[in-house]
Amino acid sequence: MEKTITLQLSQIVGGEDISTSPLERKLYSHDAAPIPDFLSLFFKPMPDVIVRPESADEVARILRLASDYHVPVIPRAAGSWSLGGVTPVKGGIVLDLVKLNKIGKLSIDGLWVEVEAGVVWQDLMEQLLEKGATVLSYPTSAPSATVGGWVSTGGYGIGSLKYGHIGEQIEAMEVITPKGEILHVSKDSADPKIEWFFGTEGQLGVISKLKLRIRNKPEESSMHGVYVAGHKELAELISEFIKLREVPYCLKILDSGLVALRSMLSNREMEDKNLILAAFEGSAEEASYATTTFNQIVNQRGLQPSDKDLAQAEWQERYYSMRIGRLGPTLLGGETIIPIEQLEPVLGEIKSLQKKYNLKIGIEAQVISKEWVLILAMYLADERKALRYITQLALIRDIINIGLSHGGKPYGIGLWNSVYVKQQFGKEYLKELKSVKRRLDPEGIMNPGKFFRAETRFGIPINMILYDTFMNILSFARRFR
């Protein structure tokens, strides 16, 4: 990148908020999952420069400059995903939004709060609790994930079963387009539509501020757990729990493989079974009803609730699903959203991959609505052993394909899931988003080479045929590792 551009960026954000350090650029060349060095032959993951704007105006000026010089811009929040959504493909500018972290206006009576996109969820929750309020839902990575990052990527997490997708909780947002225009978008806006910026991973602009609906702090919370041996009974129990009058705030499953891995880390005595965890929040009356009903359902099936201390301890661990990566050295995972009625066969088919790949898979499943379940299948790998690590990447494709074969869809696109973008958004809505992309980003500077179409640093597209061929080669190669 031209030194002239770097100099102008420095004039916008100040010398302390720009970096061309090789070490720092290396840290910003990937997200939560490192990529093999050989892939640098096909991509340019090292950014040319990192900038940290402190205001929407600075973001707008950076984007106008990048548009003028046709330089790629990659918006980045916490980088806690592993799909390559913040991994540069063609170098360029990484726009680190960490300094857009102010919590603005708060209305306890109106139950809303204004926040900048770089605010960390846990920080927001702690400040709201001091005022007697809290958020409706939040990501499992709340201690590090930012508000804007979660809106831009997934938007399902803890609390989604009761309160819905994060998109349903947003009243308005401020977005800076790739041309440097600052837009104020409400949930009633016709053009631009607010939903264009949900889950589109920084392709259409940079979210700088949001107005979120919140709720009063619940009077009581209660956590419950029950062990279940088979996938069939597990699925049946989940179906009963989601029909309760008081819907669980959070309802999730730790399969026996994940229970075993977590037990190794915590040194807690845990049974070799699947574990269902249910959290209820509300008034004292609602919490009491939920506890009684949960226990009735469990007792009717001849099961025993887990130890209350265990359920409480696992609830405290809700932010750290990826902690088993400490057993690593590397943790990989595939995510898919599936119809709730397909839970039993999907769990079984994912577990069958253990033998194929000769590794241990741990599954966390979170019920995100009365119709859908989010599956996260995790497994340990070693990035230092390049060939074996590369072959294990093929397992991510297999996990997603199992979900698709049962009427599901991927959770997130990024770089690695770009071939599934049509399955994620549907043909007609994808057509609409592509039209919006051409209009808002005519120079194609925003997060290029992924999402709508993955392509190499040389502009060669990676379509489904090429992707499947590559993954099949990796899968076959594991026999000779």
FIDREN-324780 format. One record per residue (C-alpha): residue in three letters; x, y, z. Coordinates in steps of 0.001 Angstrom, whole numbers, padded with zeros to 6 digits, always signed. Layout:
! residues N
ALAXYZ;...
This chain:
! residues 481
MET+000000+000000+000000;GLU+001250+003467-000834;LYS+002958+005415+001955;THR+000757+008351+001001;ILE-002318+006423+002153;THR-000690+005446+005447;LEU+000270+009061+006075;GLN-003280+010247+005410;LEU-004685+007552+007713;SER-002313+008735+010426;GLN-003597+012274+009982;ILE-007175+011028+010477;VAL-006739+008888+013600;GLY-003433+010135+015043;GLY-000113+008338+015243;GLU-001023+006323+018341;ASP-004034+004713+016612;ILE-002306+003358+013525;SER+000118+000468+013214;THR+002207-001117+010473;SER+004127-003325+012901;PRO+004769-006775+011339;LEU+003951-008492+014646;GLU+000668-006633+015099;ARG-000286-007179+011473;LYS+000344-010891+011960;LEU-002025-010923+014954;TYR-004695-009294+012806;SER-004251-011761+009938;HIS-006723-014287+011367;ASP-009611-014646+013766;ALA-010029-017247+016541;ALA-008822-020046+014230;PRO-005302-019794+012817;ILE-004927-020580+009126;PRO-002124-022731+007682;ASP+000819-020759+006312;PHE+000538-022385+002886;LEU-002814-020635+002328;SER-000903-017365+002006;LEU-000134-018636-001509;PHE-003810-018137-002349;PHE-004765-015297-000004;LYS-003081-012209+001431;PRO-004136-012454+005097;MET-001583-009929+006343;PRO-003167-006465+006404;ASP-001083-003522+005263;VAL-002119-001338+008169;ILE-004323-001353+011265;VAL-006292+001738+012293;ARG-008408+002342+015402;PRO-010904+005167+014846;GLU-012588+006791+017832;SER-015687+008239+016154;ALA-018130+007743+013306;ASP-016608+010775+011596;GLU-013147+009168+011606;VAL-014618+005939+010212;ALA-016330+007914+007433;ARG-013094+009709+006508;ILE-011168+006413+006428;LEU-013758+004815+004156;ARG-013795+007784+001791;LEU-010000+007596+001556;ALA-010069+003829+000954;SER-012757+004236-001695;ASP-010733+006891-003499;TYR-007663+004618-003617;HIS-009608+001315-004080;VAL-008054-000149-000910;PRO-009802-003076+000868;VAL-011224-002354+004324;ILE-011896-005138+006819;PRO-014046-004079+009816;ARG-013013-005974+012935;ALA-014438-006311+016420;ALA-013239-008966+018889;GLY-012438-011529+016168;SER-013895-014309+018312;TRP-015367-016317+015432;SER-013469-018879+013370;LEU-014970-018495+009881;GLY-012466-016005+008479;GLY-014950-013124+008516;VAL-012276-010669+009668;THR-009385-012367+007878;PRO-008020-010183+005088;VAL-007994-011877+001703;LYS-006288-009113-000266;GLY-004453-007194+002445;GLY-005629-003627+002963;ILE-006828-001761+006046;VAL-008078-003514+009168;LEU-010565-001181+010827;ASP-010395-002086+014511;LEU-013513-000698+016211;VAL-012309-001283+019766;LYS-012341+002459+020578;LEU-015973+002978+019614;ASN-016880+001806+023099;LYS-019085+004446+024694;ILE-022409+003678+026352;GLY-024695+006619+025647;LYS-028263+007514+026532;LEU-030226+005143+028779;SER-033959+005120+029462;ILE-035063+002839+032271;ASP-038686+003906+031825;GLY-038580+003394+028054;LEU-036342+000306+028388;TRP-033738+001214+025781;VAL-030053+002105+025641;GLU-027767+003629+023002;VAL-024309+002089+022607;GLU-021387+002342+020218;ALA-020559-000763+018230;GLY-017313-001507+020061;VAL-018964-001851+023487;VAL-018294-005276+024989;TRP-021462-007142+025978;GLN-020331-007955+029504;ASP-019410-004311+030168;LEU-022847-003235+028971;MET-024588-005840+031112;GLU-022676-004840+034237;GLN-023508-001161+033795;LEU-027174-001896+033154;LEU-027425-004117+036234;GLU-026272-001195+038359;LYS-029367+000656+037081;GLY-031715-002274+037690;ALA-031861-003374+034041;THR-030243-005880+031704;VAL-030127-006905+028039;LEU-032634-009250+026434;SER-030067-011675+025030;TYR-026309-011881+024571;PRO-023646-014050+022895;THR-021896-016901+024665;SER-018687-014909+024106;ALA-020058-011913+026050;PRO-016821-011224+028007;SER-015061-010311+024745;ALA-017667-010001+021967;THR-018831-006529+020978;VAL-022359-005364+020296;GLY-021644-004467+016664;GLY-019736-007674+016045;TRP-022589-009895+017215;VAL-025149-007966+015169;SER-022930-008202+012090;THR-022290-011920+012422;GLY-024736-014193+014209;GLY-027170-012671+016631;TYR-028328-015865+018341;GLY-027234-016787+021841;ILE-028260-016860+025478;GLY-031787-015530+025834;SER-032735-016007+022167;LEU-035253-018746+022998;LYS-037264-016280+025076;TYR-036546-012952+023363;GLY-035595-013799+019779;HIS-032780-012821+017420;ILE-030794-009686+018216;GLY-032287-008089+015108;GLU-035691-008100+016796;GLN-034238-006077+019700;ILE-032748-003186+017722;GLU-034721+000049+017449;ALA-032238+001990+015326;MET-028606+002088+014237;GLU-025984+004355+012754;VAL-024112+002917+009766;ILE-021256+004327+007705;THR-021378+003171+004080;PRO-018253+002280+002054;LYS-018597+005681+000357;GLY-018273+007370+003757;GLU-021916+008374+004177;ILE-023285+008284+007732;LEU-026784+006793+007705;HIS-029341+006745+010505;VAL-031518+003680+010072;SER-034608+002812+012105;LYS-036538-000450+012238;ASP-039190+001222+010060;SER-036772+002456+007398;ALA-037649+001346+003865;ASP-034309+002220+002252;PRO-031921+001306+003663;LYS-033646-001536+005499;ILE-032254-002163+008957;GLU-032191-005936+008369;TRP-029640-005499+005574;PHE-027009-005036+008276;PHE-027943-008104+010348;GLY-025583-011007+009677;THR-024001-009473+006576;GLU-020594-009303+008275;GLY-019488-005813+007335;GLN-020175-006200+003620;LEU-022532-003241+003342;GLY-021043-000802+005825;VAL-019695-000251+009302;ILE-022162-000252+012196;SER-021057+002520+014564;LYS-023969+002935+017004;LEU-027124+001045+018022;LYS-030267+001647+020051;LEU-031194-001578+021864;ARG-034301-002642+023713;ILE-033540-003808+027260;ARG-035569-005223+030186;ASN-035842-004822+033904;LYS-033507-006962+035961;PRO-035318-010252+036760;GLU-036343-010816+040371;GLU-035061-014385+040414;SER-033068-016836+038354;SER-032881-020605+038674;MET-030680-023162+036968;HIS-031487-026831+036494;GLY-029818-029815+034887;VAL-030647-033411+034023;TYR-028558-036225+032564;VAL-029981-038178+029629;ALA-028402-041271+028089;GLY-029737-041363+024522;HIS-030347-038827+021772;LYS-033990-039894+021382;GLU-034987-039148+024982;LEU-032867-036008+024907;ALA-034802-034692+021893;GLU-038120-035597+023510;LEU-037232-033724+026700;ILE-036194-030635+024764;SER-039542-030686+022945;GLU-041363-030766+026288;PHE-039331-027956+027838;ILE-039976-025505+024980;LYS-043747-025994+025426;LEU-043729-024830+029036;ARG-045844-021815+029950;GLU-042679-020168+031250;VAL-040216-020657+028425;PRO-036629-021202+029632;TYR-034399-018155+029266;CYS-031692-020524+028109;LEU-031971-024203+027158;LYS-028893-026041+025992;ILE-027310-029463+025667;LEU-023807-030651+026399;ASP-023393-034007+024701;SER-021475-036777+026473;GLY-018316-036010+024487;LEU-018314-032372+025574;VAL-019181-033352+029161;ALA-016082-035571+029214;LEU-013845-032804+027850;ARG-015198-030223+030289;SER-014790-032671+033150;MET-011098-032996+032289;LEU-010695-029225+032679;SER-012813-028701+035789;ASN-011974-031880+037731;ARG-015683-032123+038552;GLU-017354-035511+038837;MET-019708-035693+035861;GLU-021648-038626+034477;ASP-020828-040148+031094;LYS-024119-038929+029616;ASN-025631-036002+027782;LEU-026483-033066+030030;ILE-029459-030732+029512;LEU-029243-027348+031238;ALA-032208-024997+031648;ALA-032123-021480+033074;PHE-035302-019629+034041;GLU-035584-015917+034783;GLY-038501-013752+035865;SER-040627-012956+038884;ALA-040488-015098+042017;GLU-043790-016703+040980;GLU-042516-017483+037474;ALA-039269-018970+038800;SER-041138-021152+041284;TYR-043536-022405+038612;ALA-040669-023154+036231;THR-038739-025118+038851;THR-041778-027192+039813;THR-042682-027952+036202;PHE-039110-028844+035240;ASN-038853-031319+038106;GLN-042253-032835+037285;ILE-041218-033550+033699;VAL-037905-035056+034810;ASN-039543-037224+037502;GLN-042252-038461+035132;ARG-039517-039894+032940;GLY-037815-041600+035845;LEU-034798-039310+035676;GLN-033043-037431+038443;PRO-032161-033736+038302;SER-028438-033122+038388;ASP-026783-031711+041460;LYS-027822-028062+041875;ASP-024224-026994+042411;LEU-023305-028616+039082;ALA-026094-026817+037237;GLN-025025-023522+038817;ALA-021369-024157+038003;GLU-022166-024977+034377;TRP-024263-021818+034129;GLN-021261-019830+035317;GLU-019277-021500+032525;ARG-021753-020420+029833;TYR-019321-017858+028447;TYR-016528-020350+027969;SER-017697-023016+025524;MET-014339-022770+023775;ARG-012320-023237+026955;ILE-011749-026896+026069;GLY-009275-025486+023555;ARG-006809-025512+026449;LEU-006615-029252+025884;GLY-005569-028444+022287;PRO-003287-026885+021230;THR-005904-025875+018622;LEU-009697-025969+018736;LEU-011791-026172+015580;GLY-015542-026304+015201;GLY-018439-026325+012789;GLU-021783-024613+013400;THR-025176-025233+011864;ILE-028746-024240+012665;ILE-031228-027112+012332;PRO-034984-027656+012771;ILE-035670-028765+016322;GLU-037442-031912+015130;GLN-034193-033021+013455;LEU-032133-032850+016647;GLU-031904-036599+017237;PRO-030644-037669+013779;VAL-028268-034695+013456;LEU-026573-035433+016788;GLY-026182-039063+015791;GLU-024710-038302+012384;ILE-022220-035763+013734;LYS-021048-038225+016381;SER-020530-040843+013652;LEU-017806-038592+012206;GLN-015587-039395+015202;LYS-014588-042736+013740;LYS-014134-041330+010246;TYR-011724-038671+011455;ASN-010289-040546+014445;LEU-010893-037763+016933;LYS-013191-036784+019779;ILE-016098-034447+019032;GLY-017876-032454+021719;ILE-021245-030925+020864;GLU-022994-027952+022442;ALA-026538-027407+021207;GLN-028477-024277+022114;VAL-032216-023963+021516;ILE-032615-020531+019907;SER-036362-020649+019190;LYS-039251-023088+019312;GLU-038329-024120+015777;TRP-034514-024012+015636;VAL-031448-025349+017426;LEU-027904-024020+017017;ILE-025337-026820+016914;LEU-021664-026192+017696;ALA-019509-029286+017174;MET-015965-028806+018492;TYR-012838-030902+018211;LEU-009178-030621+019113;ALA-006511-030240+016446;ASP-002875-029171+016167;GLU-002013-026382+013746;ARG+001682-027266+014094;LYS+001099-030537+012233;ALA+000181-028935+008947;LEU-001025-031907+006894;ARG-003186-033444+009601;TYR-004539-030002+010552;ILE-005529-029299+006956;THR-007326-032626+006613;GLN-009255-031955+009806;LEU-010626-028747+008308;ALA-012723-030989+006031;LEU-014762-031997+009080;ILE-016273-028496+009220;ARG-017732-029061+005747;ASP-019176-032420+006853;ILE-020850-030875+009916;ILE-022508-028177+007824;ASN-023617-030666+005186;ILE-025283-032820+007847;GLY-027250-029763+008929;LEU-028188-028909+005340;SER-029353-032464+004658;HIS-031841-032094+007525;GLY-033311-028779+006434;GLY-030779-026632+008267;LYS-028420-023829+007307;PRO-024944-022613+008251;TYR-024474-020198+011138;GLY-022312-017468+009704;ILE-020545-017141+006364;GLY-017171-015385+006541;LEU-014568-016783+004162;TRP-014829-020502+004797;ASN-018613-020758+004426;SER-019007-018430+001439;VAL-020120-021311-000788;TYR-023178-021695+001471;VAL-024376-018092+001277;LYS-027440-019023-000838;GLN-028501-021646+001718;GLN-028102-019068+004472;PHE-030157-016245+002981;GLY-032283-017842+000273;LYS-032157-017072-003452;GLU-034418-014012-003521;TYR-033068-012244-000427;LEU-029494-012926-001559;LYS-030318-011298-004883;GLU-031572-008253-002969;LEU-028427-008093-000816;LYS-026168-008307-003870;SER-028036-005401-005443;VAL-027590-003391-002235;LYS-023883-004289-002185;ARG-023399-002914-005712;ARG-025197+000287-004772;LEU-023573+000961-001386;ASP-020113-000364-002264;PRO-019517+000347-005973;GLU-015732+000074-005548;GLY-016005-003295-003771;ILE-013728-002246-000917;MET-015665-003705+002024;ASN-014300-007043+003212;PRO-013689-008301-000350;GLY-013084-011889-001437;LYS-015578-013558+000885;PHE-019237-013801+001893;PHE-020995-013145-001451;ARG-018223-014927-003319;ALA-015000-016313-001957;GLU-012021-015705-004178;THR-008254-015868-003984;ARG-005923-012887-003887;PHE-005715-013257-007672;GLY-009469-012902-008137;ILE-010090-016594-008878;PRO-013550-017513-007500;ILE-014017-020493-005184;ASN-017329-022076-006169;MET-019085-025101-004670;ILE-017510-027547-007145;LEU-013985-026338-006399;TYR-014715-026202-002674;ASP-016106-029745-002568;THR-013207-031041-004652;PHE-010677-029438-002304;MET-012452-030713+000806;ASN-012758-034220-000657;ILE-009027-034222-001339;LEU-008396-033199+002274;SER-010765-035882+003514;PHE-009042-038510+001364;ALA-005588-037298+002386;ARG-006236-038046+006040;ARG-005720-041746+005249;PHE-002078-041045+004455;ARG-001239-038505+007161;
